[in-house]
C-alpha cells in the first residue's frame, strides 16, 4: 500500500478451503495496482496505523483473515440493509467501482487493470453497457470539432 501515490497493490488473494484460509496469487496470477481515491486515504491510514507492513489491512476482530461469510453476516448485510440495499453483495461493489470509473471517463484499459481482468476485451464484454453513453460523447465531440473547423474556415 502506497498512500502517498494512492495505490493499493493486490499481490495475493485468500480463499477458504475446508475451513482454512489459503493464500495464493490473484485469479490472473498477476499483481495489480488499484487506485485509491483521495477521500479514502485518511480512513485507510487510520486503519493501518501502528501496523507492520505485512499485516492485513482488513481483518477480523481477532486480527485474522476476514472471512467473507462472517463479515457478510456480522457487518456488510446489516450496513446494506440500513441504507436500503438489502441483498447487495460485496462483489457487486466491484461492479459499482467499474461503473463509477467509466462514468468519470476512465478508459477501458485503466478499468481492466484496476479490476485485474485478463484483457480489455473481457472488460468490454462484462461492462459494455456502461460505455453506451460514450456514443453520445463521441457525437458531441465531433460536433465541437466540426464547429471549430467551420470557424477556422470562416476566419481565414
C-alpha positions in Angstrom: 0.0 0.0 0.0 1.4 3.4 -1.0 -0.8 6.1 0.5 1.4 8.9 -1.0 0.9 7.6 -4.6 -2.6 6.5 -3.6 -2.2 2.9 -4.8 -3.1 -0.5 -3.4 -1.0 -3.4 -4.6 -3.0 -6.6 -4.9 -0.4 -9.3 -4.7 -2.2 -12.1 -3.0 -5.7 -13.4 -2.6 -7.2 -15.6 0.0 -9.8 -18.3 -0.4 -11.4 -20.6 2.1 -10.7 -24.3 1.6 -12.1 -26.8 4.1 -12.5 -24.1 6.7 -8.9 -22.9 6.3 -7.7 -19.6 4.8 -5.4 -20.4 1.8 -3.3 -17.6 0.3 -2.4 -17.6 -3.3 -2.0 -15.4 -6.3 -4.8 -13.3 -7.7 -7.0 -15.1 -10.3 -5.0 -13.7 -13.2 -1.8 -14.7 -11.3 -0.5 -11.2 -11.7 -0.2 -8.3 -9.3 -2.2 -5.3 -9.9 -2.2 -1.7 -8.8 -5.6 -0.3 -7.7 -6.1 3.5 -7.5 -7.1 4.9 -4.1 -9.3 8.0 -4.2 -8.1 10.8 -2.0 -11.2 10.7 0.2 -10.1 7.2 1.4 -6.5 7.9 2.2 -7.1 9.3 5.7 -9.5 6.5 6.8 -7.1 3.8 5.4 -4.2 5.5 7.1 -6.1 5.4 10.4 -7.0 1.7 9.8 -3.3 0.7 9.3 -1.7 3.0 11.9 0.8 1.1 14.1 0.8 -2.0 11.9 3.8 -3.6 10.3 3.9 -3.8 6.5 3.0 -7.4 6.4 -0.2 -7.2 8.5 -3.6 -7.4 6.9 -5.4 -4.1 6.2 -8.9 -5.5 6.7 -9.0 -8.2 9.4 -11.3 -9.9 11.8 -11.7 -8.5 15.4 -9.1 -11.2 16.4 -6.6 -9.8 13.8 -7.0 -12.8 11.5 -8.2 -13.1 7.9 -11.5 -11.5 7.4 -13.8 -14.4 6.3 -16.4 -13.4 3.8 -19.4 -15.2 5.3 -18.6 -13.9 8.8 -18.1 -10.3 7.5 -21.3 -10.5 5.4 -23.4 -11.8 8.3 -21.9 -9.5 11.0 -21.3 -6.3 9.2 -22.0 -6.0 5.4 -25.6 -7.2 5.2 -26.6 -5.1 8.1 -25.0 -2.0 6.6 -26.5 -2.6 3.2 -30.0 -3.0 4.8 -29.6 0.2 6.8 -29.1 2.2 3.5 -31.9 0.4 1.8 -29.8 -2.0 -0.3 -30.9 -5.3 1.1 -29.3 -8.1 -0.9 -26.3 -6.2 -2.0 -23.1 -8.3 -2.2 -19.5 -7.3 -1.7 -18.8 -8.5 -5.2 -21.4 -6.0 -6.6 -19.2 -3.2 -5.2 -16.6 -4.3 -7.8 -19.2 -3.6 -10.5 -20.0 -0.3 -8.8 -16.4 0.7 -8.8 -16.2 -0.1 -12.5 -19.4 1.8 -13.2 -18.2 4.9 -11.4 -14.8 4.8 -13.1 -16.5 4.6 -16.6 -18.9 7.3 -15.7 -16.0 9.6 -14.8 -14.3 8.9 -18.1 -11.8 6.2 -17.3 -10.6 4.4 -20.4 -11.3 0.7 -20.7 -7.6 -0.3 -20.3 -7.5 1.6 -16.9 -10.7 -0.2 -15.8 -9.3 -3.5 -16.9 -6.1 -3.0 -14.9 -8.0 -1.8 -11.9 -10.2 -4.9 -11.9 -7.3 -7.3 -12.7 -9.1 -8.7 -15.7 -7.0 -10.6 -18.3 -7.9 -8.4 -21.2 -9.7 -5.2 -22.2 -12.0 -7.3 -24.4 -13.1 -9.2 -21.3 -13.8 -5.9 -19.5 -15.8 -4.7 -22.5 -17.8 -7.9 -22.7 -18.7 -7.6 -19.0 -19.3 -3.8 -18.9 -20.2 -2.9 -22.5 -23.5 -1.4 -21.5 -21.6 1.1 -19.3 -19.9 2.6 -22.4 -23.2 3.3 -24.3 -23.2 6.9 -23.2 -19.7 7.2 -24.9 -21.5 7.3 -28.2 -23.3 10.5 -27.3 -19.9 11.9 -26.2 -18.3 11.0 -29.5 -21.1 12.7 -31.4 -20.8 15.8 -29.2 -17.0 15.9 -29.7 -17.4 15.6 -33.4 -19.9 18.4 -33.4 -17.5 20.6 -31.5 -14.6 19.7 -33.8 -16.8 20.5 -36.9 -17.7 23.8 -35.3 -14.1 24.7 -34.7 -13.2 23.7 -38.3 -16.0 25.8 -39.7 -15.0 28.8 -37.5 -11.4 28.4 -38.8 -12.6 28.4 -42.4 -14.7 31.5 -41.9 -11.9 33.3 -40.1 -9.5 32.6 -43.0 
